[in-house]
C-alpha cells in the first residue's frame, strides 16, 4: 500500500526547509512586510519586461507545485534589486520568496520555512519507520488515500502541527498512501469557501489558489483539494501519480 519517499524528495524538503537556517535578528523573523513584497515584485516585473524571462531557480518535475518557482535573487542583484529582503532565506531569514501564476500574471509570495522544517522532520521519521516496517503507522483513514499518523509508533510524544498563516489556527500533518507528509489545509479552505459565495468553481478543480488570494503566503507542503457539497475534500492521492 505504501512506498518509501525517495532520498531525492527528502533532500528537496530539507533544502526548502533551509537546512537549519541561522536567523537570529528580529527583522529576520518578522512577517513579510507589504513593502518587502512590493519591492521584490517591482524588481521581478522589471526583469520580466526587459528580458522576457523570470528570475527563478531551476527545478525538476519532483519539485512540489508551490515550490517550483523560487526566486533567484542573484539574477536581480544589483541591477534590479540592491539586496534580498532581510527576512528571506538568502539573508538568514525564515521565508523563501517564490512566484505563482507564472504564465499569466507572476506574483511574489513566500513560503514559511518553519513549516518546511516541521514537515521535513516528520518525513524523516516516516521514512525511517518504513525502513523497518512494511506499512505506515496509521491512526485514522481519511478520504482519497490519505491518513493521520500514530505518532506514538513514530516515537513522538508531541503531535507536530503548524500554525496557519491564513487563520492562525494550528493545522495537522497528514500522509498519503506513498508516505509523503503534508499539511492539511481543509480548515482554512472551508473558511475561504464560506466567504466566497456563490461558488464559481469547476468540478474537480484544485482550490488551493483560494488561499493565495489576498495573502502573501502560499499553501506550501499541501495536497490538492476540490469542492464537494460546498466543502473542501482531498483529491484522491492516486490521481496525483
SENUNU-175029 format. One record per residue: x, y, z of N, C-alpha, C in turn; residue in one letter; residue number from 1. Coordinates in steps of 0.02 Angstrom, whole numbers. Example, Ala and Ser with C-alpha at 12.3 -4.5 7.8 and 13.67 -1.06 7.14 Angstrom:
2
[pt [660,-284,390],[615,-225,390],[660,-165,390],'A',1]
[pt [642,-112,354],[684,-53,357],[645,2,394],'S',2]
***
This chain:
241
[pt [41,-60,0],[0,0,0],[42,63,0],'X',1]
[pt [102,58,28],[144,117,33],[209,107,-4],'X',2]
[pt [241,163,-19],[307,161,-50],[349,215,-18],'X',3]
[pt [409,199,2],[452,247,38],[467,308,-6],'X',4]
[pt [462,366,24],[478,427,-11],[553,427,-25],'X',5]
[pt [572,440,-87],[642,435,-108],[687,486,-76],'X',6]
[pt [752,471,-76],[801,515,-46],[802,583,-80],'X',7]
[pt [788,585,-146],[787,649,-182],[732,694,-154],'X',8]
[pt [672,665,-141],[617,705,-114],[634,730,-45],'X',9]
[pt [667,689,-5],[686,711,62],[736,768,58],'X',10]
[pt [783,764,12],[832,817,4],[797,882,-17],'X',11]
[pt [746,877,-60],[708,936,-80],[676,968,-19],'X',12]
[pt [646,926,24],[615,952,84],[665,988,129],'X',13]
[pt [724,958,137],[774,989,179],[800,1054,150],'X',14]
[pt [807,1056,84],[829,1118,52],[776,1172,60],'X',15]
[pt [712,1153,52],[658,1200,61],[654,1224,133],'X',16]
[pt [672,1181,179],[672,1199,249],[730,1245,267],'X',17]
[pt [776,1254,221],[832,1299,233],[890,1267,267],'X',18]
[pt [887,1200,276],[943,1164,308],[964,1198,373],'X',19]
[pt [914,1208,418],[927,1239,483],[952,1311,474],'X',20]
[pt [913,1351,439],[930,1420,425],[946,1458,489],'X',21]
[pt [1001,1496,490],[1026,1527,552],[1002,1598,563],'X',22]
[pt [935,1609,566],[913,1677,577],[913,1692,652],'X',23]
[pt [924,1756,670],[926,1774,740],[894,1842,753],'X',24]
[pt [903,1889,707],[880,1956,718],[804,1961,711],'X',25]
[pt [775,2010,747],[703,2018,747],[676,2029,677],'X',26]
[pt [711,2069,636],[686,2082,569],[687,2020,525],'X',27]
[pt [727,1971,545],[729,1908,507],[667,1866,518],'X',28]
[pt [639,1870,579],[583,1827,596],[516,1861,588],'X',29]
[pt [515,1926,573],[453,1963,565],[415,1938,503],'X',30]
[pt [348,1943,503],[310,1926,443],[332,1970,385],'X',31]
[pt [324,1946,324],[343,1987,267],[301,2050,263],'X',32]
[pt [336,2107,261],[301,2171,258],[277,2184,186],'X',33]
[pt [221,2219,178],[198,2236,110],[252,2272,69],'X',34]
[pt [292,2313,103],[345,2349,67],[397,2301,39],'X',35]
[pt [413,2249,76],[462,2200,52],[435,2163,-9],'X',36]
[pt [373,2141,-5],[342,2106,-61],[337,2151,-122],'X',37]
[pt [319,2214,-111],[313,2261,-167],[381,2274,-199],'X',38]
[pt [433,2279,-158],[500,2291,-184],[523,2233,-229],'X',39]
[pt [511,2171,-205],[531,2113,-245],[487,2108,-306],'X',40]
[pt [422,2122,-299],[376,2118,-356],[398,2167,-411],'X',41]
[pt [415,2228,-392],[437,2277,-441],[500,2254,-478],'X',42]
[pt [547,2225,-442],[609,2203,-473],[596,2144,-520],'X',43]
[pt [551,2099,-500],[533,2042,-544],[499,2068,-607],'X',44]
[pt [453,2116,-599],[417,2143,-657],[465,2176,-706],'X',45]
[pt [512,2214,-681],[561,2249,-724],[605,2197,-760],'X',46]
[pt [627,2147,-723],[668,2094,-753],[629,2059,-808],'X',47]
[pt [567,2044,-795],[525,2009,-843],[513,2052,-906],'X',48]
[pt [500,2115,-895],[488,2160,-952],[550,2168,-996],'X',49]
[pt [608,2171,-966],[669,2184,-1004],[699,2121,-1035],'X',50]
[pt [688,2064,-1005],[719,2002,-1029],[670,1952,-1059],'X',51]
[pt [606,1959,-1041],[557,1910,-1064],[561,1845,-1024],'X',52]
[pt [602,1844,-972],[612,1784,-930],[590,1799,-859],'X',53]
[pt [591,1748,-818],[578,1756,-747],[641,1738,-707],'X',54]
[pt [656,1775,-654],[716,1762,-615],[705,1706,-564],'X',55]
[pt [703,1645,-589],[688,1588,-545],[745,1537,-548],'X',56]
[pt [748,1497,-495],[797,1443,-492],[772,1385,-536],'X',57]
[pt [817,1343,-558],[798,1284,-596],[764,1234,-549],'X',58]
[pt [719,1195,-577],[683,1145,-538],[670,1085,-582],'X',59]
[pt [652,1029,-550],[635,969,-589],[563,949,-574],'X',60]
[pt [540,896,-606],[470,876,-601],[450,852,-531],'X',61]
[pt [499,836,-490],[484,814,-422],[474,872,-373],'X',62]
[pt [488,932,-395],[479,990,-352],[405,1003,-341],'X',63]
[pt [382,1008,-278],[311,1020,-265],[286,1083,-299],'X',64]
[pt [222,1084,-315],[192,1137,-356],[207,1207,-331],'X',65]
[pt [195,1221,-267],[203,1289,-243],[276,1307,-227],'X',66]
[pt [321,1261,-240],[393,1273,-227],[433,1281,-292],'X',67]
[pt [400,1271,-349],[437,1266,-412],[471,1330,-434],'X',68]
[pt [440,1386,-419],[465,1449,-447],[496,1492,-393],'X',69]
[pt [547,1464,-361],[584,1502,-310],[624,1558,-343],'X',70]
[pt [620,1617,-316],[654,1675,-346],[730,1669,-336],'X',71]
[pt [767,1680,-390],[840,1680,-388],[863,1752,-383],'X',72]
[pt [878,1774,-323],[897,1844,-313],[963,1862,-347],'X',73]
[pt [1004,1812,-362],[1067,1826,-397],[1054,1856,-466],'X',74]
[pt [997,1840,-496],[981,1868,-561],[954,1939,-556],'X',75]
[pt [933,1959,-497],[904,2026,-488],[955,2077,-461],'X',76]
[pt [1007,2052,-428],[1056,2096,-396],[1116,2104,-441],'X',77]
[pt [1141,2165,-450],[1120,2228,-419],[1076,2271,-464],'X',78]
[pt [1063,2249,-526],[1029,2292,-574],[957,2309,-553],'X',79]
[pt [921,2259,-528],[850,2269,-513],[835,2273,-439],'X',80]
[pt [883,2252,-398],[872,2249,-326],[940,2254,-292],'X',81]
[pt [943,2293,-238],[1008,2301,-205],[1025,2241,-162],'X',82]
[pt [977,2214,-126],[988,2156,-83],[923,2117,-76],'X',83]
[pt [926,2053,-59],[865,2017,-43],[834,2045,21],'X',84]
[pt [769,2036,31],[737,2059,93],[772,2029,155],'X',85]
[pt [771,2066,210],[806,2044,270],[779,1978,297],'X',86]
[pt [715,1963,285],[687,1901,312],[686,1844,262],'X',87]
[pt [720,1852,206],[724,1799,156],[775,1746,177],'X',88]
[pt [767,1687,150],[815,1633,165],[886,1654,148],'X',89]
[pt [894,1691,94],[960,1713,72],[995,1758,122],'X',90]
[pt [956,1790,165],[984,1834,217],[980,1801,286],'X',91]
[pt [969,1735,288],[964,1700,352],[895,1701,383],'X',92]
[pt [845,1723,345],[777,1727,371],[735,1665,358],'X',93]
[pt [673,1664,383],[632,1604,378],[584,1602,319],'X',94]
[pt [594,1645,268],[548,1646,212],[584,1634,146],'X',95]
[pt [555,1590,106],[578,1580,38],[531,1618,-9],'X',96]
[pt [558,1663,-48],[517,1703,-95],[507,1663,-160],'X',97]
[pt [444,1658,-180],[426,1618,-239],[378,1657,-283],'X',98]
[pt [365,1630,-343],[317,1659,-388],[259,1610,-399],'X',99]
[pt [199,1638,-409],[142,1599,-431],[113,1632,-494],'X',100]
[pt [68,1597,-527],[36,1622,-588],[88,1644,-639],'X',101]
[pt [140,1604,-647],[197,1625,-688],[180,1633,-762],'X',102]
[pt [129,1598,-786],[112,1601,-857],[66,1659,-874],'X',103]
[pt [31,1686,-825],[-18,1738,-838],[-1,1804,-804],'X',104]
[pt [11,1802,-739],[24,1863,-701],[69,1846,-642],'X',105]
[pt [135,1843,-653],[181,1822,-599],[173,1865,-536],'X',106]
[pt [160,1832,-481],[151,1866,-417],[200,1839,-365],'X',107]
[pt [229,1884,-326],[277,1866,-274],[240,1844,-211],'X',108]
[pt [257,1786,-185],[230,1759,-122],[288,1731,-82],'X',109]
[pt [273,1704,-23],[326,1674,18],[304,1607,46],'X',110]
[pt [354,1565,61],[346,1502,97],[375,1511,166],'X',111]
[pt [339,1489,217],[364,1491,285],[408,1430,296],'X',112]
[pt [474,1441,301],[521,1385,307],[517,1350,375],'X',113]
[pt [485,1381,424],[474,1346,487],[428,1286,474],'X',114]
[pt [377,1297,432],[332,1242,414],[370,1188,376],'X',115]
[pt [414,1209,332],[455,1162,294],[496,1118,339],'X',116]
[pt [524,1148,392],[564,1110,439],[523,1059,476],'X',117]
[pt [462,1078,498],[418,1032,533],[400,973,489],'X',118]
[pt [383,987,426],[366,933,379],[426,889,366],'X',119]
[pt [484,918,357],[545,879,342],[563,834,400],'X',120]
[pt [556,859,462],[572,819,521],[527,758,524],'X',121]
[pt [461,768,513],[415,711,515],[426,664,457],'X',122]
[pt [443,691,398],[456,648,341],[514,601,353],'X',123]
[pt [566,625,385],[623,583,402],[603,527,449],'X',124]
[pt [559,542,497],[536,490,543],[493,438,507],'X',125]
[pt [451,461,462],[409,414,424],[453,369,380],'X',126]
[pt [502,398,348],[546,359,305],[585,307,346],'X',127]
[pt [609,328,405],[646,282,448],[600,225,471],'X',128]
[pt [537,240,485],[489,189,506],[478,139,449],'X',129]
[pt [471,164,388],[458,120,331],[519,78,312],'X',130]
[pt [577,98,336],[636,56,326],[632,-8,368],'X',131]
[pt [593,-5,422],[589,-61,469],[522,-98,467],'X',132]
[pt [471,-65,437],[404,-94,436],[375,-92,365],'X',133]
[pt [330,-138,348],[302,-139,281],[246,-89,269],'X',134]
[pt [216,-62,324],[159,-17,316],[168,46,359],'X',135]
[pt [131,97,341],[131,159,378],[99,150,447],'X',136]
[pt [120,188,497],[89,186,564],[24,227,564],'X',137]
[pt [-29,201,536],[-91,239,526],[-131,244,590],'X',138]
[pt [-158,304,602],[-205,315,657],[-276,315,630],'X',139]
[pt [-291,359,583],[-358,363,553],[-353,366,478],'X',140]
[pt [-402,337,444],[-406,341,371],[-449,401,351],'X',141]
[pt [-423,441,306],[-460,497,278],[-483,478,207],'X',142]
[pt [-516,524,174],[-539,509,106],[-481,511,57],'X',143]
[pt [-488,475,2],[-442,481,-54],[-372,454,-45],'X',144]
[pt [-363,407,3],[-296,379,11],[-250,422,54],'X',145]
[pt [-278,457,102],[-239,497,149],[-253,473,220],'X',146]
[pt [-206,486,265],[-211,459,332],[-181,507,383],'X',147]
[pt [-205,501,445],[-169,531,501],[-123,477,529],'X',148]
[pt [-72,498,566],[-21,452,588],[-25,437,663],'X',149]
[pt [-3,378,681],[4,359,751],[73,383,774],'X',150]
[pt [74,440,808],[137,471,825],[175,433,879],'X',151]
[pt [138,396,920],[172,355,970],[216,303,936],'X',152]
[pt [191,274,881],[230,225,844],[292,256,813],'X',153]
[pt [289,321,800],[346,357,771],[393,383,825],'X',154]
[pt [378,369,888],[422,391,941],[414,463,961],'X',155]
[pt [356,493,945],[344,563,961],[296,569,1020],'X',156]
[pt [312,611,1068],[268,624,1124],[221,681,1111],'X',157]
[pt [240,726,1066],[200,784,1049],[179,781,977],'X',158]
[pt [115,794,964],[89,792,896],[114,854,858],'X',159]
[pt [151,844,803],[175,902,764],[119,936,727],'X',160]
[pt [116,1002,733],[66,1042,697],[100,1107,675],'X',161]
[pt [69,1142,629],[95,1207,606],[39,1259,613],'X',162]
[pt [59,1319,628],[10,1373,635],[-5,1402,566],'X',163]
[pt [-69,1403,550],[-90,1427,484],[-73,1500,474],'X',164]
[pt [-45,1519,416],[-34,1589,402],[-98,1625,381],'X',165]
[pt [-151,1587,372],[-215,1615,349],[-264,1627,407],'X',166]
[pt [-274,1576,448],[-323,1581,502],[-292,1589,571],'X',167]
[pt [-228,1572,576],[-196,1572,642],[-208,1508,681],'X',168]
[pt [-251,1464,656],[-265,1401,689],[-206,1352,677],'X',169]
[pt [-202,1302,720],[-150,1252,713],[-175,1194,670],'X',170]
[pt [-138,1178,618],[-159,1129,568],[-120,1064,577],'X',171]
[pt [-154,1007,567],[-121,942,574],[-81,924,512],'X',172]
[pt [-36,877,520],[1,848,465],[-32,781,447],'X',173]
[pt [-35,765,383],[-63,702,360],[-14,670,311],'X',174]
[pt [-30,611,289],[15,574,245],[-26,540,191],'X',175]
[pt [2,534,131],[-34,498,78],[-12,425,76],'X',176]
[pt [-40,387,30],[-28,315,28],[44,297,11],'X',177]
[pt [83,343,-16],[153,330,-30],[198,348,29],'X',178]
[pt [170,380,80],[210,400,137],[234,472,133],'X',179]
[pt [206,512,88],[226,583,84],[187,624,135],'X',180]
[pt [223,663,174],[193,704,226],[173,772,199],'X',181]
[pt [116,797,221],[94,863,201],[52,895,255],'X',182]
[pt [36,959,246],[-5,997,292],[-78,993,269],'X',183]
[pt [-124,982,315],[-194,977,298],[-226,1047,303],'X',184]
[pt [-243,1077,246],[-271,1145,245],[-347,1146,240],'X',185]
[pt [-381,1091,256],[-453,1090,248],[-489,1143,290],'X',186]
[pt [-465,1154,351],[-496,1205,394],[-494,1273,361],'X',187]
[pt [-436,1293,336],[-429,1358,303],[-471,1362,240],'X',188]
[pt [-471,1308,201],[-509,1309,139],[-584,1312,153],'X',189]
[pt [-607,1279,206],[-677,1282,224],[-697,1354,239],'X',190]
[pt [-655,1389,276],[-670,1459,293],[-672,1502,230],'X',191]
[pt [-625,1490,184],[-624,1529,123],[-686,1515,80],'X',192]
[pt [-707,1453,78],[-766,1435,39],[-829,1468,68],'X',193]
[pt [-832,1474,134],[-889,1507,165],[-891,1581,147],'X',194]
[pt [-832,1610,137],[-827,1681,121],[-839,1694,47],'X',195]
[pt [-830,1641,6],[-834,1650,-66],[-900,1622,-91],'X',196]
[pt [-952,1661,-85],[-1018,1640,-108],[-1045,1691,-157],'X',197]
[pt [-1078,1670,-212],[-1087,1599,-231],[-1022,1571,-260],'X',198]
[pt [-1017,1505,-257],[-957,1471,-282],[-957,1468,-358],'X',199]
[pt [-901,1485,-387],[-892,1479,-460],[-830,1437,-472],'X',200]
[pt [-835,1374,-453],[-778,1328,-456],[-796,1267,-496],'X',201]
[pt [-753,1248,-542],[-766,1190,-585],[-759,1126,-545],'X',202]
[pt [-795,1075,-566],[-792,1011,-533],[-722,982,-540],'X',203]
[pt [-693,960,-484],[-626,931,-485],[-570,981,-486],'X',204]
[pt [-586,1046,-487],[-534,1098,-489],[-496,1102,-423],'X',205]
[pt [-431,1108,-427],[-389,1117,-367],[-402,1187,-339],'X',206]
[pt [-426,1191,-277],[-447,1255,-249],[-396,1287,-203],'X',207]
[pt [-335,1262,-202],[-285,1291,-157],[-271,1364,-173],'X',208]
[pt [-284,1384,-236],[-271,1453,-256],[-312,1502,-213],'X',209]
[pt [-368,1479,-185],[-409,1523,-143],[-369,1550,-84],'X',210]
[pt [-322,1510,-60],[-282,1531,-1],[-232,1585,-19],'X',211]
[pt [-211,1588,-81],[-161,1637,-101],[-192,1705,-115],'X',212]
[pt [-258,1708,-122],[-291,1771,-137],[-291,1816,-76],'X',213]
[pt [-258,1873,-81],[-256,1920,-26],[-209,1901,30],'X',214]
[pt [-164,1853,17],[-116,1832,68],[-46,1830,37],'X',215]
[pt [6,1846,75],[74,1841,48],[100,1769,47],'X',216]
[pt [64,1722,77],[88,1654,85],[57,1606,33],'X',217]
[pt [95,1555,15],[69,1500,-24],[59,1440,22],'X',218]
[pt [11,1396,6],[0,1336,48],[52,1283,35],'X',219]
[pt [112,1295,61],[168,1250,49],[155,1182,80],'X',220]
[pt [186,1131,51],[182,1062,77],[110,1039,84],'X',221]
[pt [70,1056,34],[-1,1038,36],[-17,987,-18],'X',222]
[pt [-75,955,-10],[-103,911,-60],[-160,948,-96],'X',223]
[pt [-178,928,-156],[-232,963,-192],[-301,947,-163],'X',224]
[pt [-345,997,-166],[-413,991,-140],[-463,1012,-194],'X',225]
[pt [-522,982,-190],[-577,1003,-233],[-636,1019,-188],'X',226]
[pt [-693,1038,-218],[-754,1053,-181],[-805,998,-192],'X',227]
[pt [-835,976,-137],[-889,927,-141],[-943,947,-91],'X',228]
[pt [-1002,959,-117],[-1058,981,-75],[-1040,1043,-34],'X',229]
[pt [-1002,1088,-66],[-985,1151,-35],[-928,1148,15],'X',230]
[pt [-897,1090,22],[-842,1083,70],[-779,1058,36],'X',231]
[pt [-720,1073,64],[-657,1050,33],[-645,976,47],'X',232]
[pt [-625,940,-4],[-607,870,3],[-540,858,-32],'X',233]
[pt [-502,812,-6],[-438,795,-36],[-449,760,-103],'X',234]
[pt [-414,783,-154],[-415,748,-218],[-378,682,-209],'X',235]
[pt [-407,625,-230],[-375,560,-217],[-302,558,-235],'X',236]
[pt [-262,530,-190],[-190,530,-199],[-169,491,-261],'X',237]
[pt [-207,440,-280],[-188,401,-339],[-196,440,-404],'X',238]
[pt [-233,495,-402],[-240,537,-462],[-180,583,-471],'X',239]
[pt [-137,588,-421],[-78,631,-425],[-18,596,-454],'X',240]
[pt [-21,530,-462],[38,493,-483],[25,458,-550],'X',241]
***
